[in-house]
């Protein structure tokens, strides 16, 4: 397998964790390059459910090296808990299969507190963040006042610097009428987490460069999706990192000319969490999918907003990311539908749009132009080959692939590893 970037082609939650897990069978290294523990990748292996937030999904396979790159923001307490939790589930996690960049920035207690306080203060104008402190961490990084994982290797200096930042944050929190942080408790909690994380820290840029020379096969795992990208997403209702394919290079130190292929993951319909315009949102399909027990966030448990497949957005995602191949997931979610709608264009006033407008107010006024497809009305969860799928299902998947403008490579019909069809 060539060096491959996997990106979400919608608003996140497209099933990237499962597809990464499937693709790692042919990889040597899996790299996480951006985002924080606001992401949640759910993978089911032999009936056992694993929810991963910071550690790449490759950790569930033997012989795979997992790397958390410099572009990720790391909540040390959350990561330490994730490592301990995986070990309790029988998964081996050691420096032999997990490496963490010593340049990745730390999400600290005051980042979470400030994130929640600022979101609360916005009232109806809230963005819909997870409250995990991701935005404030990236803001500190860009402002050049952040703290990096490498500092965990110097506990005394780290504790002093953390206390200073916590004292500073408490002044701001008090002004916002939010509860102050317990400085001593926060410092002790992070120093304990540091003991778990320290053995995994390394210069991952050098390591990955060496592996490129050794012709090792790399898989880059993105978090969130294209339309949560800080530059290309539905701004300001976005995350704080570059979730598109370019972010895999800046967030790992692997140059673009070492990347061979981009795979885009998308659901057979559309979902998003948080606030912001969602042209194809539909209460009927939302209620239907929630009634099936589907579409609840792995990280927050929030019910996702649901709508019909939006080819306008995925067409743009294919362009921005340079998507070569598509992995379409959650096909089985539509198994009992009589008729399925697909948005093929937008109407904005008298104009017909093939791509989404950048202006958020214009996007909120866009009216979907739908094309209808007949449902297949058959259970697809037992399909293991392309020809096992009902003809109407195959026709639907091929149609949305064509509308997106990228080749269909994978169709998923359930959460299990075995429920993945490689074309």
C-alpha positions as CSV (number, residue, x, y, z in Angstrom):
1,X,0.0,0.0,0.0
2,X,1.4,3.4,-1.0
3,X,1.6,6.3,1.6
4,X,-2.1,7.2,2.0
5,X,-4.0,10.0,3.7
6,X,-7.5,9.3,4.9
7,X,-9.7,12.3,5.3
8,X,-13.3,12.9,6.2
9,X,-15.2,14.4,3.3
10,X,-18.1,15.8,5.3
11,X,-18.5,17.3,8.8
12,X,-16.7,14.5,10.6
13,X,-18.0,11.2,12.1
14,X,-17.8,9.6,8.7
15,X,-16.4,6.3,10.0
16,X,-12.7,7.1,9.6
17,X,-11.7,5.0,12.5
18,X,-13.2,1.9,11.0
19,X,-11.8,2.5,7.6
20,X,-8.3,3.2,9.1
21,X,-8.6,0.0,11.0
22,X,-9.4,-1.9,7.8
23,X,-6.6,-0.3,5.8
24,X,-4.0,-0.8,8.4
25,X,-3.9,-4.5,7.5
26,X,-1.5,-3.4,4.7
27,X,0.3,-0.6,6.5
28,X,3.4,-0.4,8.7
29,X,2.7,2.9,10.4
30,X,-0.4,4.9,11.2
31,X,0.0,8.6,11.9
32,X,-2.4,11.0,13.6
33,X,-1.6,14.5,12.5
34,X,-4.1,17.0,13.9
35,X,-7.0,17.7,16.3
36,X,-7.3,16.6,19.9
37,X,-9.4,14.5,22.1
38,X,-12.5,16.2,20.6
39,X,-12.4,13.4,18.1
40,X,-13.8,10.0,18.7
41,X,-13.1,7.0,16.5
42,X,-15.2,3.9,17.2
43,X,-13.8,0.5,16.0
44,X,-15.5,-2.9,16.6
45,X,-13.3,-5.9,16.4
46,X,-14.7,-9.4,17.1
47,X,-17.7,-7.9,18.8
48,X,-15.6,-5.7,21.1
49,X,-16.0,-2.0,20.9
50,X,-13.0,0.4,21.2
51,X,-13.5,4.2,21.3
52,X,-10.2,6.0,20.6
53,X,-9.7,9.7,21.0
54,X,-6.0,10.5,20.5
55,X,-4.3,7.1,19.8
56,X,-4.4,6.0,16.1
57,X,-6.7,3.1,15.3
58,X,-3.7,1.1,14.2
59,X,-3.1,0.3,17.9
60,X,-5.7,-2.5,17.6
61,X,-3.5,-4.5,15.2
62,X,-0.2,-6.2,16.0
63,X,3.0,-5.1,14.3
64,X,1.8,-1.6,13.6
65,X,3.6,1.5,14.8
66,X,1.3,4.3,15.8
67,X,2.5,7.9,15.8
68,X,0.8,11.0,17.3
69,X,2.3,13.9,15.3
70,X,3.3,17.4,16.1
71,X,0.1,18.9,14.8
72,X,-2.1,17.1,17.4
73,X,-3.0,18.9,20.7
74,X,-2.8,16.5,23.6
75,X,-4.7,16.5,26.8
76,X,-2.1,14.5,28.8
77,X,-4.6,13.3,31.4
78,X,-7.0,12.1,28.7
79,X,-4.2,10.4,26.8
80,X,-2.9,8.7,29.9
81,X,-6.4,7.4,30.7
82,X,-6.8,6.2,27.1
83,X,-3.5,4.2,27.4
84,X,-4.6,2.7,30.7
85,X,-8.0,1.9,29.4
86,X,-6.7,0.1,26.3
87,X,-4.4,-2.0,28.4
88,X,-7.3,-3.0,30.6
89,X,-9.0,-4.2,27.4
90,X,-6.0,-6.4,26.6
91,X,-4.4,-4.1,24.0
92,X,-0.6,-3.8,24.2
93,X,0.5,-0.2,24.4
94,X,4.2,0.4,24.7
95,X,6.9,2.6,23.1
96,X,7.4,-0.2,20.7
97,X,4.0,0.5,19.1
98,X,3.2,4.1,20.1
99,X,5.3,7.2,19.6
100,X,4.3,10.7,20.6
101,X,5.8,13.9,19.2
102,X,7.7,15.9,21.7
103,X,6.6,19.0,19.8
104,X,2.9,18.5,20.1
105,X,1.1,21.1,22.2
106,X,-0.6,20.4,25.5
107,X,-4.2,21.0,26.2
108,X,-4.3,22.0,29.9
109,X,-7.1,22.4,32.5
110,X,-7.5,26.2,31.9
111,X,-7.9,25.5,28.1
112,X,-11.0,23.4,28.9
113,X,-12.3,25.9,31.5
114,X,-11.9,28.8,29.1
115,X,-13.4,26.9,26.2
116,X,-16.6,26.2,28.2
117,X,-16.8,29.7,29.7
118,X,-16.4,31.4,26.3
119,X,-19.0,29.1,24.7
120,X,-21.5,29.8,27.5
121,X,-20.9,33.5,27.2
122,X,-21.8,33.4,23.5
123,X,-25.4,32.2,24.2
124,X,-27.3,31.8,21.0
125,X,-24.2,32.6,19.0
126,X,-22.3,29.6,20.3
127,X,-20.2,27.5,17.8
128,X,-21.0,24.1,19.3
129,X,-17.6,23.1,20.5
130,X,-17.1,19.9,22.6
131,X,-15.7,22.0,25.4
132,X,-12.5,20.0,25.4
133,X,-10.2,23.0,25.2
134,X,-9.1,22.4,21.6
135,X,-9.6,26.0,20.3
136,X,-7.8,27.7,23.2
137,X,-4.9,25.3,22.9
138,X,-4.4,26.1,19.2
139,X,-4.8,29.8,20.0
140,X,-2.0,29.6,22.5
141,X,0.1,27.7,19.9
142,X,-0.4,30.4,17.3
143,X,0.2,33.1,20.0
144,X,3.5,31.4,20.9
145,X,2.6,31.0,24.5
146,X,1.7,27.3,24.5
147,X,3.3,24.4,26.3
148,X,4.6,21.3,24.5
149,X,4.8,17.7,25.4
150,X,8.6,17.7,25.6
151,X,8.3,19.9,28.7
152,X,6.8,17.0,30.5
153,X,10.3,15.5,30.6
154,X,11.3,18.4,32.9
155,X,8.8,18.1,35.8
156,X,10.1,20.9,38.0
157,X,10.1,23.5,35.2
158,X,6.8,22.2,33.8
159,X,5.1,22.5,37.2
160,X,6.4,26.1,37.6
161,X,5.2,27.1,34.2
162,X,1.9,25.4,34.6
163,X,1.2,27.1,37.9
164,X,1.9,30.5,36.3
165,X,-0.5,29.8,33.5
166,X,-3.2,28.5,35.8
167,X,-2.9,31.6,38.0
168,X,-3.2,33.8,34.9
169,X,-6.2,31.8,33.6
170,X,-8.0,32.1,37.0
171,X,-7.9,35.9,36.7
172,X,-9.7,35.6,33.3
173,X,-12.2,33.0,34.6
174,X,-13.1,35.2,37.6
175,X,-13.7,38.1,35.2
176,X,-16.0,35.8,33.2
177,X,-17.8,34.8,36.4
178,X,-16.7,31.2,36.0
179,X,-15.4,28.9,38.7
180,X,-11.6,29.1,39.3
181,X,-9.3,26.1,39.0
182,X,-7.6,24.3,41.8
183,X,-4.0,25.0,40.9
184,X,-2.4,22.4,43.2
185,X,-4.9,19.6,42.1
186,X,-4.4,20.4,38.4
187,X,-0.6,20.4,38.7
188,X,-0.5,17.1,40.5
189,X,-2.9,15.5,38.0
190,X,-0.7,16.5,35.1
191,X,2.5,15.4,36.7
192,X,1.0,12.0,37.3
193,X,-0.1,11.8,33.7
194,X,3.4,12.9,32.6
195,X,4.8,9.7,34.2
196,X,2.7,7.6,31.9
197,X,3.3,9.6,28.7
198,X,7.0,10.4,29.1
199,X,8.4,7.1,27.8
200,X,6.5,7.5,24.5
201,X,7.9,11.0,23.6
202,X,10.3,11.3,20.7
203,X,11.3,13.4,17.7
204,X,8.7,11.9,15.4
205,X,9.7,14.0,12.4
206,X,13.1,12.3,12.3
207,X,11.5,8.9,12.9
208,X,9.1,9.3,10.0
209,X,11.7,10.5,7.7
210,X,13.8,7.4,8.4
211,X,10.7,5.2,7.7
212,X,10.1,7.0,4.4
213,X,13.7,6.1,3.3
214,X,13.1,2.6,4.5
215,X,10.0,2.4,2.1
216,X,7.7,1.7,5.0
217,X,4.0,2.1,4.2
218,X,2.3,4.9,6.1
219,X,-1.4,5.7,6.7
220,X,-2.3,9.2,7.9
221,X,-5.4,9.3,10.0
222,X,-7.4,12.6,10.0
223,X,-9.7,13.8,12.8
224,X,-13.0,15.6,12.1
225,X,-13.9,16.3,8.5
226,X,-13.3,18.7,5.6
227,X,-16.1,21.1,6.5
228,X,-14.7,21.6,10.0
229,X,-11.4,22.7,8.5
230,X,-10.3,26.1,9.9
231,X,-9.7,27.4,6.3
232,X,-12.1,25.4,4.1
233,X,-14.9,24.6,6.4
234,X,-18.2,26.4,7.2
235,X,-16.4,29.2,9.1
236,X,-16.8,30.1,11.9
237,X,-18.6,26.8,12.7
238,X,-15.4,24.8,12.4
239,X,-12.7,23.2,14.5
240,X,-9.3,24.8,15.1
241,X,-7.0,22.7,12.9
242,X,-6.6,21.8,9.2
243,X,-8.6,18.7,8.8
244,X,-8.0,18.4,5.1
245,X,-5.2,16.4,3.4
246,X,-2.7,19.2,3.6
247,X,-2.9,19.1,7.4
248,X,-1.4,15.6,7.3
249,X,1.9,17.0,6.0
250,X,2.2,20.0,8.3
251,X,1.0,17.9,11.3
252,X,3.5,15.1,10.8
253,X,6.5,16.6,9.1
254,X,6.2,14.2,6.1
255,X,6.5,16.3,2.9
256,X,3.8,16.3,0.2
257,X,6.0,14.6,-2.4
258,X,6.1,11.5,-0.2
259,X,2.3,11.1,-0.3
260,X,0.9,8.7,-3.0
261,X,-2.9,8.7,-2.5
262,X,-5.8,10.4,-0.7
263,X,-8.8,8.4,0.4
264,X,-12.0,10.3,1.3
265,X,-14.5,8.8,3.7
266,X,-18.1,9.8,3.6
267,X,-21.4,8.4,4.8
268,X,-24.2,7.4,2.4
269,X,-26.1,10.3,3.9
270,X,-24.9,13.4,5.8
271,X,-24.5,14.3,9.5
272,X,-22.9,17.0,11.6
273,X,-22.7,18.0,15.2
274,X,-22.7,21.5,16.7
275,X,-24.1,24.7,15.2
276,X,-24.1,26.2,11.7
277,X,-25.9,25.9,8.4
278,X,-26.7,22.4,7.1
279,X,-28.6,22.6,3.8
280,X,-29.8,19.0,3.6
281,X,-30.7,18.6,7.2
282,X,-34.0,16.8,7.5
283,X,-36.0,16.0,10.6
284,X,-37.5,12.9,9.1
285,X,-34.2,11.2,8.4
286,X,-32.8,12.4,11.8
287,X,-35.7,10.9,13.7
288,X,-35.4,7.7,11.6
289,X,-31.7,7.2,12.3
290,X,-31.9,8.2,15.9
291,X,-34.7,5.7,16.3
292,X,-32.4,3.0,15.0
293,X,-29.9,3.9,17.8
294,X,-27.5,5.5,15.3
295,X,-25.8,8.8,15.1
296,X,-24.8,9.7,18.6
297,X,-21.3,11.2,19.1
298,X,-18.5,8.8,20.3
299,X,-16.9,11.7,22.3
300,X,-19.9,13.7,23.6
301,X,-22.9,11.3,23.2
302,X,-24.7,14.2,21.5
303,X,-27.3,13.3,18.9
304,X,-25.9,14.2,15.5
305,X,-27.9,16.3,13.1
306,X,-28.8,14.2,10.1
307,X,-29.7,14.9,6.4
308,X,-29.6,13.6,2.9
309,X,-26.4,13.1,1.0
310,X,-25.0,16.4,-0.1
311,X,-23.0,16.1,-3.4
312,X,-22.3,19.8,-3.5
313,X,-20.2,19.6,-0.4
314,X,-18.5,16.2,-1.2
315,X,-17.7,17.5,-4.7
316,X,-15.9,20.5,-3.1
317,X,-14.2,18.1,-0.6
318,X,-12.8,16.0,-3.4
319,X,-11.3,19.1,-5.0
320,X,-9.8,20.5,-1.8
321,X,-8.3,17.2,-0.7
322,X,-7.3,15.8,-4.1
323,X,-9.4,12.7,-3.2
324,X,-8.4,9.7,-5.4
325,X,-10.7,7.1,-3.9
326,X,-13.9,7.0,-1.8
327,X,-14.9,4.9,1.2
328,X,-18.6,5.1,1.7
329,X,-19.9,4.1,5.1
330,X,-23.2,3.5,6.9
331,X,-24.8,2.2,3.7
332,X,-26.9,-0.1,5.9
333,X,-28.5,2.9,7.6
334,X,-30.6,3.4,4.5
335,X,-31.7,-0.3,4.1
336,X,-35.3,0.2,4.9
337,X,-35.9,3.5,3.0
338,X,-38.5,3.6,0.2
339,X,-36.9,6.6,-1.5
340,X,-33.6,8.3,-1.0
341,X,-32.8,11.9,-1.8
342,X,-29.4,13.3,-3.0
343,X,-28.7,17.0,-3.2
344,X,-27.0,17.6,-6.6
345,X,-26.9,21.4,-6.5
346,X,-28.1,24.4,-4.6
347,X,-30.5,27.2,-5.5
348,X,-29.5,30.6,-4.1
349,X,-31.9,33.2,-5.4
350,X,-31.9,32.8,-9.1
351,X,-28.5,31.2,-9.2
352,X,-27.7,27.5,-9.4
353,X,-24.6,26.5,-7.4
354,X,-22.4,23.4,-8.0
355,X,-20.2,24.3,-5.0
356,X,-21.0,25.7,-1.6
357,X,-20.6,29.4,-1.1
358,X,-17.9,30.6,1.3
359,X,-20.1,33.1,3.0
360,X,-22.0,31.6,5.9
361,X,-25.1,33.8,5.4
362,X,-25.3,32.8,1.8
363,X,-25.0,29.1,2.7
364,X,-27.8,29.4,5.2
365,X,-30.1,30.6,2.4
366,X,-29.2,27.8,-0.1
367,X,-32.0,25.5,-1.0
368,X,-31.1,21.9,-2.0
369,X,-32.0,20.7,-5.5
370,X,-32.7,17.0,-5.0
371,X,-32.5,13.9,-7.2
372,X,-34.4,10.9,-5.9
373,X,-33.3,7.3,-6.0
374,X,-35.3,4.2,-5.2
375,X,-34.5,2.4,-2.0
376,X,-33.3,-1.2,-2.1
377,X,-35.4,-2.4,0.9
378,X,-33.1,-5.2,1.8
379,X,-30.7,-5.9,4.6
380,X,-27.1,-5.2,3.4
381,X,-25.3,-6.0,6.7
382,X,-24.4,-9.5,5.6
383,X,-22.9,-8.5,2.3
384,X,-19.2,-9.3,1.9
385,X,-18.7,-8.7,-1.8
386,X,-19.8,-6.0,-4.2
387,X,-22.2,-8.3,-6.0
388,X,-23.8,-9.3,-2.7
389,X,-25.3,-5.8,-2.5
390,X,-28.8,-5.3,-4.0
391,X,-28.6,-3.8,-7.5
392,X,-30.4,-0.6,-6.4
393,X,-27.9,-0.2,-3.6
394,X,-24.9,-0.5,-6.0
395,X,-26.6,2.0,-8.3
396,X,-27.0,4.5,-5.5
397,X,-23.4,4.1,-4.3
398,X,-22.1,4.5,-7.9
399,X,-24.3,7.6,-8.4
400,X,-23.0,9.4,-5.3
401,X,-19.4,8.5,-6.3
402,X,-19.9,9.9,-9.7
403,X,-21.5,13.1,-8.3
404,X,-18.6,13.5,-5.9
405,X,-16.0,13.0,-8.7
406,X,-13.9,10.3,-7.2
407,X,-13.6,6.5,-7.7
408,X,-15.5,4.3,-5.3
409,X,-13.1,1.9,-3.6
410,X,-14.8,0.8,-0.3
411,X,-18.4,0.3,0.8
412,X,-19.1,-0.3,4.4
413,X,-22.3,-2.0,5.6
414,X,-21.8,-2.1,9.3
415,X,-19.4,-1.3,12.2
416,X,-17.5,-4.7,12.1
417,X,-14.2,-5.2,10.4
418,X,-15.7,-7.9,8.3
419,X,-18.6,-5.7,7.1
420,X,-16.2,-3.8,4.7
421,X,-16.4,-4.4,0.9
422,X,-13.2,-3.6,-1.1
423,X,-14.0,-3.0,-4.7
